[in-house]
Amino acid sequence: MTAASSTQSHEGRTVSRYARIAGVAMLLSIVFGFLGELYLPGKIVVRQDAAATAANIVGNPTFFRLTFAAYLVEGICDVILCVFFYVLLRPVNRNLALLSAFFGIASMVIYAVSEASFFAASIVLGDSSGMGTFTADQRNALAYLAIRLSGTIGWLFLCLYGIASMLRGYLIARSTYLPKFIGVLLMIGGVGFFLRSATYLLAPQYSSPYLLMPMALAGIPLTGWLLIRGIDPARVHRPA
């Protein structure tokens, strides 16, 4: 066995080993993302009602912190996935795989800022020093504003995650060891995320959460494939 073939064989085994770990991380990201971004916040935030939202935060502090903790688990998994996807996709094109990792990390950092604004609502409503100078209504309004800012930051920078997803989808479609249709679906999902940000910024009347739905059509089968089928090491360096 030549040195080159030995190196390729080792990388194939590495990619295969990381595939199922990436599948576990994706599954955790999907579950805790649903909890931390959709389900649990929906139990706390009352649309256009600052007083009711504040009452939910003050009355259920543990539940509020669990909401943030659920996002935190998702964020950790997504950062890990940036590294894992780089390992999985670098045999196709190392530079593009690295670029997708950078976009993924940038999107996670910015979304962490968004979630920090969400958590700040509890500080505004708590017994923090300096907050006693505000009336109850003012503190309720400030807390609701912090939550609104959280959502705005998230929508504006979804495009970064969309770009990372488009790059990953392209590399998956070009690979010989992952299904091409999943790569195409991931590119479509990335375009949806990008358009959600672009329309939110430039044409709010056309911006819709439905633009995010195609990502689920890509993420769920990709997670299942990595967990169940995995990657055949012998196919990693097979010519397309």
SETISE-894568 format. One record per atom (N, C-alpha, C, O): residue in one letter; x, y, z. Coordinates in steps of 0.02 Angstrom, whole numbers, plus 50000, padded with zeros to 5 digits. Layout:
AXYZ...
***
This chain:
M500424994050000M500005000050000M500445006250000M500895006850042T500325010949954T500715017049950T500515021750006T500005020950039A500955026850016A500825031650069A500175035450055A499785036850101A500065037149991A499455040849972A498825036849986A498345039450013S498835030449966S498245026249976S498125025050050S497555024450073S498675024550089S498615023650161S498295029750193S497885029150238T498495035650170T498215041850197T497475042350180T497075044350222Q497295040650118Q496605040850097Q496175035950137Q495605037350155S496455029950149S496095024950188S495975027450259S495435026450287H496475030650288H496405033250356H495875038750358H495465038950404E495875043250308E495385048650306E494685045750296E494205048350324G494625040550255G493975037350245G493695034650310G493105035450325R494125031450349R493895028750414R493705034450461R493225033850499T494095039850459T493945045650502T493255048550484T492855050050528V493125049450419V492485052150397V491915047550418V491395049950442S492015041050411S491495036250430S491355036550504S490775036150526R491885037250544R491795037450617R491435043850639R491005043650683Y491605049350607Y491285055750626Y490565056150603Y490175060050630A490385052250553A489715052750524A489175051550576A488705055550582R489225046050612R488695044450661R488705049250721R488185050750750I489305051550739I489335056550793I488985062950771I488635066150810A489095064850707A488755070750680A488005069650679A487615074350691G487785063450664G487075061950665G486775062950734G486215065650741V487125060850786V486885061850855V486845069250871V486355071550900A487365073050852A487375080250865A486805083750828A486485088350855M486665081550766M486105084450728M485435082950761M485005087350765L485355076850785L484735075050818L484625079250881L484075081750892L485155080050921L485095084150981L484945091450963L484555094750996S485275093850910S485165100750888S484435101850866S484145107050882I484155097050831I483465097650808I482985097650867I482525101750871V483085092950913V482625092250971V482665098451015V482145101451032F483275100351035F483335106051081F483215112651046F483025117551077G483345112950979G483175118950942G482425120050941G482185125750948F482045114650931F481315115250932F481075117651001F480625121851005L481375114951054L481175116851121L481385124051137L480985128051162G482015125751122G482285132151142G482085138051098G482115143751120E481895136651036E481735142150990E480995142750974E480755148150956L480625137350980L479925137450960L479445135851018L479045140151037Y479495129851044Y478985127551091Y478995131251157Y478495134151177L479575131251192L479605134351258L479505141951257L479135144551298P479825145551210P479695152851208P478955154451195P478705159451220G478625150051157G477915151151145G477495150751207G476935153451209K477745147451259K477385146951323K477515153051367K477175154151417I478015157151348I478205162851389I477995169451357I477695173751390V478165170251294V478055176651260V477335177051236V477095172751200V476995182351257V476315183751235V476355189551185V476555195051203R476175188251124R476265193151070R475895199651087R475305199751103Q476285205151082Q476035211951091Q475725213051161Q475265217051169D475975209451209D475725210351278D476335209851325D476515204451348A476625215751339A477225215951380A477085213751452A477495210251482A476505215751479A476345214051549A476255206551558A476515203751607A475895203251512A475795196051518A476445192351509A476575187351543T476875194551463T477525191451452T477955192051515T478265187251536A477965198051544A478345199051605A478085194751662A478485192151702A477435194051667A477145189851720A477355182551711A477485179051760N477395180251650N477615173351638N478345172451657N478525167151684I478765177451644I479475176851660I479575176951736I479945172851763V479255181651769V479325182351842V479005176451878V479265174051929G478435174151853G478075168751886G478375161851875G478245157251914N478775161251822N479075154651807N479815155451790N480025153951734P480225157651839P480935158951824P481315152751803P481755153051760T481155147051833T481495140851815T481325138751744T481765136651706F480695139451726F480485137751658F480835142351607F481055140051554F480885148751624F481235153551580F481965151551570F482215151651514R482295149651624R482995147751619R483075141151581R483575140251546L482595136651588L482615130451549L482555131851474L482845128451433T482165137051458T482095139051387T482765141051359T482955138951305F483135145151397F483795147251375F484275141351374F484685140751329A484225136951424A484675131151427A484575126551367A485055123751342A483945125851345A483805121751286A484155124551225A484445120851186Y484125131251217Y484485134351161Y485235133151169Y485575131751119L485485133651230L486205132851242L486445126051218L486985125451188V486055120851232V486235114151208V486245114051132V486705111251101E485745117151101E485725117451028E486335121051001E486655118850953G486515126851032G487085130651009G487735126751014G488145127050969I487825123051069I488435119051076I488465113651022I488985112550992C487895110451010C487875105250957C488025108250889C488365105050848D487775114250875D487885117250809D488605119250799D488875118650744V488945121550852V489655123050846V490045116650833V490505116450792I489875111350869I490195104850857I490075102550785I490535099950753L489475103650760L489315101550691L489725105450639L489875102750586C489895111650654C490325115450608C490985111750597C491235111450541V491255109150651V491885105350645V491775098650612V492165096650568F491245095150631F491115088550604F490965088850529F491205084550491F490575093750508F490435094350436F491065096050396F491135094050339Y491505099750427Y492155101050394Y492525094550382Y492795093350328V492535090350433V492885083850427V492525079450375V492855076150335L491865079450376L491485075150330L491545077450257L491525073250212L491625083950246L491585086550178L492255088850149L492285090550090R492775088850189R493415091150162R493705086650107R494085089050066P493525080050104P493775076150047P493495078549980P493805077349928V492925082049981V492635084649919V492995091049899V493235091549842N493035095849944N493385102149932N493555105149999N493125107650035R494195104950016R494395107250083R494245114650094R494025116550148N494365118750044N494265125950053N493535127750063N493375131850107L493095124750023L492385126250032L492115123350098L491685126450130A492375117650118A492175114750182A492385119350240A492015120350288L492985122250234L493215126950286L492805133350285L492645136050338L492635135750225L492225141750220L491535140650251L491275145050286S491235134850239S490585133450269S490635133150345S490175135150381A491205130550371A491295130350443A491335137450472A491055138750525F491695141950437F491745148850461F491065152250462F490895155650511F490675151350409F490005154350407F489565151450463F489185155050494G489635144850474G489245141750527G489425144350596G488985145750637I490075145150610I490295147750674I490055154950683I489815156850736A490125159050630A489905166050634A489155166450649A488945170650690S488755162250617S488035162350630S487875160350701S487425163150732M488245155550729M488115153350797M488305158750848M487965159750898V488865162350835V489075167650880V488555173250882V488375175750935I488305175150822I487815180550819I487155178350850I486815182250884Y486975172050840Y486355169750870Y486425169150946Y485925169750982A487035168050970A487145168151042A487025175151070A486755175851125V487215180251032V487065187151053V486305188251055V486045191351101S485965185451006S485235185951004S484925182751067S484495185751098E485155176851084E484875173351142E485075176751208E484715176451257A485665180151208A485855183951267A485365189651279A485215191351337S485125192751225S484615197951232S483975195051260S483635198251301F483795188951239F483205185651266F483285184651342F482815186051380F483865182351363F483985181051434F483985187551474F483815187651533A484185193151441A484225199551476A483545201851501A483515205851548A483005199251472A482335201151495A482235199251568A481905202951606S482525193651590S482455191551659S482855196051706S482665196951764I483405198951681I483805203551722I483425210051733I483425212851787V483105212451680V482715218651684V482155217951735V482005222651772L481855212151737L481285211051782L481485208751852L481075208651898G482125206951860G482355204551925G482545210251972G482415216151957D482845208552028D483045213452078D483745215952064D484165216252110S483885217752001S484545220251983S484635227452007S484155231352008S485245229152026S485375235952049S485265240851992S485455239551935G484945246452009G484815251551959G484135251051927G483895255951898M483805245351932M483155244451900M482585247351943M482025248051919G482735248952006G482215251652049G481975258452029G481445260652051T482355261951987T482155268651965T481615268351911T481315273451895F481485262451883F480975261651831F480325259251862F480325255451911T479775261451834T479125259051857T479025251851831T479395249451788A478515248551858A478375241651837A478205241351763A478435236851727D477815246151739D477635246151668D478255247351624D478315244351571Q478695251651646Q479305252951608Q479745246751605Q480035245151553R479805243151661R480215237151661R479895231651618R480245227951584N479235231251619N478905226451576N479045227951503N479185223551463A479015234451486A479135236451416A479865235151396A479995232851340L480335236451441L481035235251426L481175227751416L481555225751372A480855223651458A480945216451452A480675213951385A480985209851351Y480085216451367Y479785214451303Y480205216851245Y480265213451194L480495222851252L480935225451199L481555221051191L481765219751135A481835218651247A482415214251243A482255207851205A482655205451166I481655205251216I481445199151181I481335200651107I481525196651064R481035206451091R480935208351022R481615209250986R481695207150929L482095212351020L482755213250992L483085206550978L483435205650929S482975201851024S483245195151015S483015192150949S483415189550910G482365192450936G482095189750875G482345193350813G482485190250762T482395200050818T482625203950761T483345202250742T483495201450683I483775201650791I484475199850778I484505193050744I484875191950696G484105188350770G484095181650740G483875181650668G484195178550626W483325185250652W483085185350583W483575188650536W483665186450479L483915194050559L484365197650515L484975193650495L485255194550441F485185189050539F485805185450526F485705178050509F486185174250508L485085176150496L484955169350472L485315167950406L485465162250390C485455173350368C485775172550303C486455169150309C486655165550264L486805170250365L487465167150374L487395159550379L487785155850349Y486895157350417Y486775150150422Y486545147450355Y486705141750337G486155151550319G485935149450253G486515148350205G486515143550167I487005152850207I487595152050164I487985145750183I488195141950139A488075144650248A488415138550270A488055132350245A488365127550224S487385132450248S486995126650227S487035125650151S487075120050128M487035131150113M487095130550041M487765127450022M487795123149978L488295129550055L488955126750041L488985119250059L489245115250021R488705117550117R488695110550137R488275106350088R488465100850070G487705109150067G487295105550020G487645104349954G487605098949925Y488005109449930Y488385108749868Y488915103249874Y488995099149829L489265103249930L489795098249940L489495091249946L489785086349921I488925090649980I488595084149986I488375081649917I488465075749901A488095086249876A487875084349809A488465082149766A488385077949722R489055085149778R489645083349738R489995077149764R490415074249729S489845075049825S490185069349855S489945062849824S489425062649790T490315057549836T490125050949813T489885046449870T489725040649859Y489855049249931Y489695045049989Y489095047550028Y488915044650079L488765052850004L488135055150033L487635056249977L487835058049921P486985055249989P486485055749936P486455062849905P486445067849941K486445063049840K486425069549805K485775073249821K485785079349827F485215069649828F484585073049840F484585076849906F484265082049912I484945074149956I484985077650020I485385084150012I485215089250041G485915083849971G486295089949958G485875095249924G485915101149940V485465093149876V485025097849841V484515100849890V484395106949890L484215096649931L483735099149981L484065104050030L483765108950049L484695102550049L485045107050095L485195113750063L485155118950096M485365113749999M485465120049963M484825124049960M484825130149970I484255120649947I483615124149945I483445126950015I483205132650021G483575123050066G483455125450135G483895131450151G483655136250183G484525131350128G484965137050139G484715143250104G484755148750131V484465142350043V484175148050006V483585150950044V483495157050047G483165146550073G482595148850113G482815153150172G482515158350186F483335150850207F483595154750264F483865161450240F483745166650272F484225161450185F484505167650158F483945172550139F483985178450155L483435169950105L482885174250084L482485176850144L482225182450141R482435172950197R482085175250257R482425181550284R482095186350303S483095181450287S483465187350310S483405193150260S483285198850280A483505191550196A483505196850145A482825200350141A482795206450137T482285196550143T481625199650139T481455203250204T481125208450202Y481675200650261Y481545203950324Y481875210850325Y481605215650354L482455211450292L482815217650290L482565222350236L482475228350247L482445219650176L482305223850118L481565224250099L481335229350073A481195218950112A480485218850094A480095215050147A479885209450135P479995218050205P479675214550262P478995211550245P478795206550275Q478635214650199Q477965212150182Q477985205250149Q477495201650149Y478565203450121Y478635197050088Y479005191850131Y479095186150111S479235193950190S479605189350233S479125184750270S478635187050300S479265178350268S478805173450298S479195167850332S479705165550305P478965165650391P479285159850423P479255153450381P479645148850392Y478795153250332Y478735147350290Y479365146250247Y479485140750222L479765151550239L480395150950202L480885146350238L481365143950207L480765145250302L481225141050341L481045133550337L481435129350357M480455132050312M480215125150313M480635120350270M480725114650290P480895122450211P481295117650172P481895114850208P482135109450192M482155118650258M482735116050295M482565109650332M482985105150338A481945109150357A481745102950392A481745097050343A481905091450362L481545098350281L481535093050231L482225090450214L482305084950189A482735094550229A483425092350218A483735089550282A484065084450281G483615093050339G483945091150401G483725084450428G484145080650453I483085082850422I482835076550449I483125070450411I483375065850443P483085070250344P483385064550309P484145064150316P484425058650319L484475069950320L485205069750330L485385066750398L485845062750403T485005068750449T485115065850516T485005058350515T485415054550541G484455056250484G484305049050481G484835045250443G485025039750463W485075048150387W485585044650347W486235043850387W486535038450388L486455049150421L487075048850459L487015043850517L487495040250533L486435043650549L486345039250606L486275031950585L486555027450617I485895030750532I485715023850514I486195020850462I486475015450472R486295024450407R486715021850354R487455023450364R487895019350350G487585029450390G488285031450398G488625032450331G488285033650280I489285032150331I489685033250270I490155027350261I490505025250307D490165024650200D490615019150182D491305022050170D491395026050124P491815020150210P492485022950200P492765021850131P493145025950106A492565016250099A492835014750032A492595019549979A492905020149927R492045023049992R491755027549942R492015034749949R491885038949906V492375036150003V492565043050016V493005045949961V492905051749943H493475042149936H493925044749884H493795041749816H494205042249771R493205038449808R493035035849742R492865041549695R492495045949715P493105041649633P492965047149588P492225047849575P491855042949573A491995054149568A491285055549554A491115053149484A490545053849463
***
